[in-house]
Amino acid sequence: MMSDLRDTVILGSGCAGLTAAIYTARAGLKPLVLEGHEPGGQLSITTLVENFPGFPEGIQGPELIGNMKKQAERFGATFELTHLSKVDLGVYPFRLETGTSEIRAHTLIVASGASARWLGLPSEQALIGHGVSSCATCDGFFFRGKEIAVVGGGDSAMEEALFLTRFATKVTLLHRRDQFRASKIMLERAIAHSQIELRTNAVVDEVLGVEEKEVKGLRLRDAISGGLSELRVSGLFLGIGHEPNAKMLAGQIDLDEEGYILTAGNVLTTRNGVVVPGVFACGDVQDRRYRQAITAAGSGCMAALEAEKFLEARGH
């Protein structure tokens, strides 16, 4: 197995990873970016991004990611379209295996992101970015004056639904079970809101509008009777959570109960509450609250600066 020694290796190529790549490359660290199983992260499947500073007319998600990658490459970052099969943080330099090669790293920046949980319907996947979304704060603005639906039964779904009432005329909250698992206060807020309708035992069987390339409605199945009905909406938001891509690091750095990386000092990783020297985390893999492109980019910058300071202190 071939071995490659690097000053900095970055896991992930979304906003956080690419920002970290730009900063570490400009510092002369020649970072290697392992792009992972979702190159570009969630922005790669996002259409118009209107809230990233510097683009008054908005920019397509894939274009923004492409520009950031070119910027990092211009300063000397290299990219590999691969993902890790094994990580060993118990040795230094750290040992990373991709299945075909071994990489040793003096610093590791984990920017592997969090993948949205989807329903898994072909029609849903076909309409992501065309009326189907997993981020209300990202895409809610596009549904001003329209009727939409939110799927989920926990606090995340309630928060999405409440936020979306700022734009939509009506939000139908769909849950496949007969009882919601959200906290009492969040459920009460949703029930009390005049623009929110709650429907239980409702399963989304199909998202309508694939041929038109925009959401036209939902085909719903009653979880008890099996009966079918249609709900006319212009958008579908998934409020069933995200899956942080950090399983490979379980036991080597601290994760919370849902698998997000726990950090100290913004981007410093820990093991049993003690900082792990040389390992940093940024972006959605450690951010369960904001999950925005700009906050991911900001934390990617912080991780890069910390990596540079770590190497400088050790004479690299």
N, C-alpha and C positions, 0 to 999 in steps of 0.2 A: 504494500500500500504506500503510495507516494505521500510524503510529508512536506508541509509548507509552513514556514514560520512567519507570522505577521505581528506587527505592532498592535493593530486593531482589527477585529472582526465584528461585523454588524449583522445581527440576525433580523431580517425583515427589510422590505423595500417600500413601505408606505411613507407617509409624511414624516414620521419620527425617524425612521431609519435613513431616509434620504437626506434629511436635514443634518443628522449626525454624520453622514458620509461627506456632505459639503464641508462641514466645519473641520472634521479630522483630516480630510484631504488637503484643505488649505493650510493646515498646520504641518503638512509634510509627513503625515503618518501612513499614507498610502493604504487606506482601509480596503478590506475585502468585504463586500456585501453579499451575503447569501440571501437570495431573493425569496426563498420559501415557496410554499405551495400556492400562495395567492400573491404573485408579483404585483406590486403597486398597492396592495392592501385594499381597503374598502372603497377608496377613491377611484380605483380602476373600474368599478362597476357603477359609478355615480355619473349622472349626466351633468347638469349645470350646477356649478359651485358658485354661489353669489356672495358668500360671507368670508372669503379668503382675502385679506387686505391686499390692495394693489391692483385689483381687477374690477373696475367700476361697472363693466358690462357683464361680469361673470366670466367663468372659464370652465370648459369641460373637464371633468375629473381626470380622465386619461391624459389629456393634454397637460394639465398641471403636473401630474406625476412624471410625464415624459420630460417636461422642462427641468424638473428638479433632478432627474437622473442625468440628463445631459450636463447640467451644471456641476454635479459631483464628478462626472467623468472628466470634465474639462480640467479639474484640479488634481486628477490622478487616482480617483477611486476606481476599483475594478469590481465587476459583478459576476456572480455565478448563479445560473438558474438551477438551483438545487436546494434541498432541505436537509437538516441534520438527522442522523440516525442515532447518534450518541453524543453526550456531552459529559466530560469529566472535569469538574472544577476542583478536584482534590489534588491535582498536580499543577505545577507551574513551570513553564507557560501552560495555560489551559489546553486540554486536548479535545478537539472536535472531530467527529467522524461523519462523513456524508454518505458512506456506503462504497464509494470509489476512491476516496482520498482521506488523508488525515491532515488536519490543520492544527497548528499550535499558535496560540494567541497570547500576547502579553496583556491585552485588555479585551474585554468582551462587552459589547453593547447589545442588550436584548431589546429589540423593537419589533417583536413578532406579532404584535397586534392582538385583536380579539375578533373572532368571526361571529357575525350575527347568526342567531338561530332562525332557520326558515321552516316553512311548513313542508317543503320538499315537493311541491306540486310543479309539474312542467309549465303550466300556465303562469304560476307565480314567478318562476325563474325567468321566463320569457319577458316579463313585464317589470323586472327590477329596473328602476330608473325611468320607468314610463308609467308611473302611478303606484308602483309598489315600492315601499321604503321601509327601512328599519331604524330611521332616525328622524324623529319629529322636529327637533330643533334645526336639522339640516334642511328639511324639505317641506315643512309645514306651510311656509309662505306661498308655495305654488298652488295651494288649495284654498285660497281666499274665496269665500262665497260659494263653496261647494260642499257636498255631503260626502263623508268618508267613513271608513270603518277601521277599528283597531282590534287586533286579535291578542288575547292574553287575559290572565286572571290575577296577576300579582301587582305589586306596587309599580313596577315598570310600566305596565299597561295603563294603570290609572293615571300616572304622571304624563304619559304620552297623550292620553285622551284629554286630560285637563288642559294641557298646553295647546293642543290642536283646536280647542274651542276659540282661541284667539283669531283663528282664520276661517275655519269651516263653519257653515251654518248649522250642521248637525254632525255629531260623532256617534256612531253605533259601536258599542263595545261588545265584542263577541267572545264568549268563553265556552269551551267544549264540555265543561262540567256544570253541575247544578249549583255549585257554591264557589264563590271567589276566594282565593287564598291571600288576597291583599290585606294589609293592616286595616283595622277598623276605621281609623281616621281617614285614610285614603279612599276607602270604599264609600264612606259617608259623603265625602266631598264629591265623588263622581255621581252618586245617587241624587244628591241635592242640586246638581247642575242642570239647568233647563235645556242645555244643548246636547246633553249626553243621554243616550238610551242604552240600557244594559240588556243583553240577551244571553241567556244561559242555554246549555245543551245545544249549542250551535257550532257546527263543524264546517269549515270552508272546504268544499269539494273541488271547486274550480274558480279561477279568476277569469272573468269574461272580458274580452277585448283584445285577444292576442292578434287577430287579423288586422284590427285597426291600430295596433301598437299603442294603445292607451286603455287604461282600466275603464270598463263600462259598467261593471257590477260584479256580484259574487253569487255563485250557486252554493247554497247552504244546505246541509243535511242535519236533520234533527237527530241528536245522539240517542234519543229514546225510541222514537217512532220510526226513524229512518226516512221520514218524509222529506221531500226536496222543496226548496223555495228559492226565489231570487231576491237579492237586495241590490237596488240600484245605487251605486256609489261611484265616485270619480277617483277614489284613492284607497289603498289598503296599507296600513302601517302594522308592522309586526312588533309587538311588545312582549315578546317571550324570552328576552334576554340575549346575552352574548356569551361566547365561550372563549376565554383567554387562551392563547396559544403558548402555554408555558408548562405543559405536562412533562416535557423532556427534562425540566429542571427540578421537578418535585424531589424533595429530600436533600437537594444541594443548596437551595436558597429558600427563604421563607415565602410561602404562598398563603393567601387567606382561604377561607372556607369554600370559596367559589373558584379558586385557582388563579386569582390575580396575584401578581408579584407584589409583595410588601416592600416598600422603600422607606429609607430614612434620608433626610436632607434632600428631598425631591427625587433623586434618581439613584441613590446608593442602595444596593441590595444588601440583605442581611441573611445570616444563618444563625438560628436560635437567638435572634435579636442583636447579634454582633455583625458589624459591617464586613462584607466580603470584599477584600481589596482587589481592585481591578475589574470588577463586574458591575455593570450599570444597567438600569432598565428605564425605558421611556415609552411614551405613547400609550395606546389603549391596553397593552398587556399589563399595565400597572395603574391605569386610570379607569375606574368604574363609574366615575361621576360625570365628567365633561364630555369625553369622547368626540372631540372636535378636531378638524384638521389643523387648526392654528395652535391649539393646546398641545397636540402631538408634536408639531414642529418645534414649539418652544421647549418641550422637554427633551427633544432630540438634540437641540443646541446645548442644553445643560449637560446632558450625558457626554457629549463630545468634549466640552470644556473640562469636565471632571476627568475624562480619560487622558486628555492632554496633560493636565496637571499631575496625574498619577505617574505617567511615564517620565515626565520631566523630573520629578522628585527622585526617580530611580535611574536617572542618567541616560535614558533612551533618547 
